[in-house]
Structure formats: structure tokens, C-alpha cells
Amino acid sequence: MPVTELPQGRYLTCVFQAAPHAGGQTRALLMRNRIFAREGIRPDVLTLGATNDHDERREILLERGQLVEGIGWRNIYEHYLEHGWGDRPATGEPLADLDPHRTDERFRPDGSPWRITYKVPGAHLPIYDYLRRDGTPYLRIPAFGLTRGGRGRDTIRQVGPDGHVVGQFASAAEWFRRWIRELTEGDERAFVFIDSRHVVPHVVPIRIKRIHLIYVMHNIHVQPPFRWDSETNKAYRRVLRRIGGLDAMVTLTERQREDIAQRRGRTSNLFVVPNPVEMPAAPAGAARDPDRVAIVARLEGQKRLEEAIAAFERVTQEVPSARLDIFGEGGQRERLQAAIDGAGLAGNVTLRGFHPEARDALWTASAFMLTSAFEGHPLSILESMSRGCPVVSYDIKYGPREQITDGVDGFLVPAGDRAALARGVVELLRSPELVERMSAAARERASRFGPQEFVAAWAAVLRSAVEQRGKRTQITDVRLDLERLRRLRWGRLQLAGTLQVELRRPRTLKAAEVQLSAIDAATGAVTELPLKVGRQDGRLRIRTPGVLGPRLPDGARLRLRCTWRNSAWETELTTP
């Protein structure tokens, strides 16, 4: 494959935390930065959460190979501890004495002061003083939780070396954006990757031409029953509202992009870049154990490991010598151990805990199981396939169907069908020849998600983001004037009217598209209806073709949508 050059610029990745024991999202973003570093880019990982062991985390990640020397490792708190607030004069506001309300004091691993916590009567949340190594505060900030949806809008005070206030931020977002602007000052271009849905509202938008914002959606954004029109939680609603302020909104699968396009509009800033996998060389002498099955996953509810345990009980009825090793830690360890003991599987199923070399077990396992309720584009499947271990997975949104070819390099079974899951595992354990054949196919399939393909995909996204920056749009308002909207006999629909589109700046509407859709409320099925569109002076003339118009499905609701590059507007129509 030809070498693809990434666009030149500053590459920054924004997350709240990046812990050594974190799951697939953190591992994926670190892999992206490692791959970029090999391409001659010097990326930086920016963490926006407070931690007293920032340097120690870096050393652990370096030791495990998840970080390399070519990647910067920065934390916003540590940055201002080291660099201060510049030569800003004191505001004259004294830093209030909260010492009578002190409730806790924390230290760094070397014993130096780190943070003091105050609980002030009448205050809803604690207040923190972050400390210099001499014990004086450099920052006073009210507590806020990104992961709990906190907005962080209370006043943040910058404190000088003499203890006087030298400035303030009205919100965490203002502080975060200032840091990004400072880090990129003097750069001709900067690409800011955001890998956490909780960080998006605090960074987007940044209206500076040299800064390009890219959000990578690592997980599913809809709730059960996981349709495109299913409910979303508050964090993802905040993300979806800000798509227009992103230069690139990147999903890991085509299906998820299609679901977002159906919900939000097929805007020009929607892209797909699957997770990559680095193809390891097979260790000498590695042999498949015909009784061994593996899982690498966090012991949390999303992974539904109780499903794997229940299915494995069926496996042992067919193959009594079968063994399942579950690598990972999490809050459900005791519950899962109780399920193992309750099923009498203590000799067959083992919780191995966290182990940095857990994936090496995939060289000798004959099958890998995935029973998650939902995923984005699971690294665990790619890592298993890259080691030639066939995967038996529930067919869930999103990822497994895009990664596994059923019956060729693994098995896809209906979500929640424990019997089918067990049958797939038993078939592999009983047939080393099948394992060998699927193992070779799995390695070949995984190679299609290699670093070269990954870099080529990202180069295309970033080039498009740069090219489209000057064409960004913002629909401020749309007025719909309906001249005709009626449903005739036999379900025929007649519609005619004008859309008056208010623009943030004078632009032509030549690139704007208007769609009329019928949506089945029961199933979510979408039927696109024909619509004629004419353009004139910021107005869009619309009408259904023909004398009678298209047939409208029974019980469907009508959606009229205008999509204009990165912006979208829509309304629901009611027929008399």
C-alpha cells in the first residue's frame, strides 16, 4: 500500500483521564498516537482531570509500551503549576480564608502537597485548592464532574505566588479552551482530537481557523432497543447538539455513522475510521489448546459476562474439559465469582484479573467470547483475530458484524442467544481443523485493519477537515411557509412551500439539500419521499412531484430536513 502522508500541524488529544488500567477507549487513543508518532508526527496527550500521580502514570504506560518517547504527556493542572499564570497583576481580590472548612488534604507520591478540600456551609459541592510544592495555592476551583455531566460553570480563581488572585475563569470550558489556545499559539495548524463524550461540551466550539476539532465516538450513543431513533443519554445529547461545531465527527463503523446521519442529518463532517490493530508476530512454538477459551474485558455491566458464564455451563456439558479464562478487573468481580461458584464451574471458569500480557493467552486459546450489550468497534475482537483466535460473538451494535465474517473467521450469533453462543464454542473445541482454518482467516481479516490503512483513513479525514474549514456553515433560523400540505385518497401526499433560510454570513444555498422522509413510529423504518427543490435568494422552493404526489405509508410521521454542509435543520409535519 502506498505511503500516505498525514497533514502537517500540531496533533493534540484531549481526554479527562488516561489511566494505565483503563479500557479499550484509552488503549485505542494511545495506539492512534503511537501510530502517528511513527509517521513523523509528535503528538501530545492532554489530560484535563486532576491527578496527583501524572508522572507515575506516564512511566507505567512507557514501561508497557502504550506510550513511546515521541508522544507528549501533559496535564492542565501540572502545566499551570509549572508555568504559572504569566505576569498578570493581582486583581485586588483576596483569596478567601477557607481553612476553618478544611476537610481533607492530599499529597503526591513523593510526599509533597497536592490538594486541600474544603466543604463550605451552604455550598453544593466541595472547593479545592491545588498547591505548589511549597504548600501555597495556585488554583482554587469548585468541584465538578465531567463524567457525571457537571458543567463546571462556577468561578475558577488563578492565584499568584503571593497568595493574591490574579485572574479568573467563568467556567472549566473557558479554562480548557485557553490552554489549547496557548499550546497552539504560533502553530500554523492544529488538530485537536477529543476522545471523551464528557469533554466535548467543554471544548467545542473553538472559533479559531487554525484549530480543527475532531471528535472520535468510541461507544454506542443510543440506548435500548438500540435503534437510530432510540433515546440517548445526556452526555451524547450534548455531543450531537455540537456536531455543527466540529470539523470532523468520526465513528468507528459505517452503521453508526448511518444512524447518526438518520438522526441528525448527513452533514459533510461525518466520517468513519475503524480502530486499528498492530499485527504481532506469532511466538515460536505457540500451539492451540483444544480446551481453552478466553475473554479479555472489564468486569462491568456492559460486557455482560454473566452471559458468557451461563453459556459456558452449556459448553462444559458437551466438553467437560473446557476451560474459560477471563482477564480483567472491575466492579462485578464478586458477583461474577458467585455466578461461577453457583453454576459449579469453579474448575472450568477462572477470573484471572488484570494482566498486561493477557492478550498473549490468545495465541493458545481456541476461541474468544464476546457477550457485550453494546460496543463501538471492539479492540478485543481485533486483538484476538490478529493472534489467530476465532471469535464467537453476539451480533450487537456496533462492531462485531463489521469485523467478523460469520462462519469464515468466527461466529456471529443473535444477541442473548446463549445456546447459539455455546454451540459456536463447542464446534471450535471439537474441531482443531476448523480452528486452524478460521485462525488463518482471522489473521488475514485483522490485517485489513492495520496501521497503514488506519493512517490512510485519517489522512483523508484531516485533509477534508482542512479543505472544508473555509466552507463551514451555520443555519441560524429557518422559516417554513406551507402553501399546501394534504393527504389525499389512497395515501397520496401533496406538499408545496418555501423554506427561508437565515444564514450566519451571506452564502449561496447551492450546496443545501432538502429531504422529505416518512418515518414508521413503530419500527423506525425510514422511507425517502420524492421532492423537487428550487433555489432563489436564500429561499428553497419545495414541492412533491406529480399531480397526486407520492404515496405516504400508513401510520408514518413526516420529517422535512435541510442539510447544508456541516449544518442541519429539521421539522416534523402534520398532515390534516
Phi, psi and omega in degrees: 000135182296149179293134180249129183265128175286146177301143179288147179157180176274134181245116181237141175240122182256123173222165177283308177220156173222088184270148180301330182263012183290169186272206190298326181299313179294317179298323181292315181292326177291323177296318178302316181291325176296316180295318178297321180298324178291340179272008178094000176276143173251089184278161175237138171261121180254122175254135186255358179260153180281135176209139182270002182233039183303311182293323180294323177297319179300317181296320179295315180295324176295317181298325181274355180082005179282334169247152172232165187299337181282000182250126175287150183227101188235148176229137186296322179293314181294327180299311183281338170297316184282317189262346182070194185252015181083196184265045182279133179288156177297145181279348186092349178277121177286148175283117185303142178278109180254009187303325177298343183253014180295132179240343184198151174222131182242155184233164174280166178304333179274003177093355180283157181297147179230307186206143172243137179251134176239143173240100185273132178304133180089344179276138183288324184233159177296164174240139182245140164253122175264137198246145166289171183290345175271003177093357178272147182282144171245351183206132172241123187219132174292147178296142171208148183243111177299317185288342177263008179083012179296145185266341177062044185261004178282162185294133176250127184253131174271132187241129179280172182299335181271004177090002178267150176288129181246002179167174180205159174243144179281344183199165174297323180301317179299319180293312181300315183293325177298317181298316179298317178298318180295316182295329184260003180298129182093347177278136178294326184207145177221137174252118182253109178270134178242119184252003180237129178297333182284339180275333186309309183296340182269353182238327184263130003264159165238113187266063176234125190300327184284347184255122179252125183261127181233120176256131177252116181272109187270345185224177182287140185258353181249156178260171179308141008272023173064038171268167180300330183259013177292162178298151172241157178279175186300319183298316181286331174298321178295322178296309185297329178292340186254012181302322181297338179268004180259143172282333177208128173250111191246123172255168183267347181221155176296321183299321180290321176300318180297320178296320178291319178298322179292326181280320194245340185113144182277074182284163186285353182255021176263126183223166177232127171222106180294157173301147177264171170218138178269117187288113180275155175281139181294132179291147181296135174080003180292132180227144180287131174273118185292354179250356191261131175234147184227154170221135171238111186196155170292143180274070182229166187302323182304326186280346176047051183289343173296331175295318179295320180294316179296319178293325182289336173299321176293322180299315183292338176292331178266324181230086186302335182273001183295143180230138177242121176256123179250113180261130178143163177233165178165181187287349183257017184302311183296318180297318181290322177296322177297321178294321177297312181294320181295330179271000181070033184252017184302331179272354183245329184241129183231129172275108186274348182077185179285135176212123183298340180257020185302324184292343176294336178295341182287345176288337183247350178283151178264350179200154176233139182246139173229121185235022184300155173283329180198159178210178173257293175201080198301124174298327183300323178293313181298319180293324177292313181295324179294339177259013175072021180260114181298143183253134171250114191228148165295142179274090187242168167274134348245174167111296186307319181293331178278346184255323187254134170261108188304128178083353181253305181238009180170189180232135170252129180233156180304139181302129179087357181273088183296324181297315179294323177299313180296320180299320179297318179294315181299319180300320179289317182294331182274350185226089175302330179295318177296318178301315181298318181293314180292329179299314179296319180293323180295317178298318180295317180296316181298328182297340178287348177253031185283173182301322181296315178296323180296313180296318180299318180295316181291323178300319179294318179297313185291323175298318179296320179299319179292315182295324184276350186303319179286352181252012181300145182235163173210112176277114182273330180194153175224130175250124179258120175251108181270125175265330181207131171207106181208154178252122182266185176298158179061022175075015180284146184242133172242129180218138173207144180175190183226137172255118175262109187262120176271126186251150179292326176218155182299122178213163174276148178266019183302325183273357182287143178237143178238132180234142173244123186232144172254127186242123177285116184296330183283321186247343185082000180298138184246128175245119178280129181258142181295142182211132176265136185231130173240149185240136178196117172052053177075008178243148177239114178273128183233145173197151175283142184283161176080174181284316184265338182084177183286162176280132179262121180302146180299137174074007183272150172261155185256133176237127174252126186227137173246122178244126184227094184054247184271001182249155178211149176219148177207161175212158177259135182255144178244123181270139176293000000 
